[in-house]
Amino acid sequence: MSTNVVTISNCDRCGLRHEREGAEGYVPPVEWASVKLHYRWPGAGWSGGGRRVDAELCPSCARAVEALMQKAD
């Protein structure tokens, strides 16, 4: 009997699926991005409130999000 462990990641923006051999836990695949966005609510510090968004993005979606973050000239 043998066991094959596969780590599966899904892009949180477009749904692209990536499978790789081995157990990598919560680490995104090579060239993928991990994004954390934190909102601060009035009267609340960073740890006590607000909304948090955590996402894993495929390379294509990561580039699109990065482009939106660039300053417009």
Secondary structure, 3 states (H helix, E strand, C coil): CCCCCEEEEECCCCCCEEEEECCCCCCCCCCCEEEEEECCCCCCCCCCCCCEEEEEECHHHHHHHHHHHCCCC
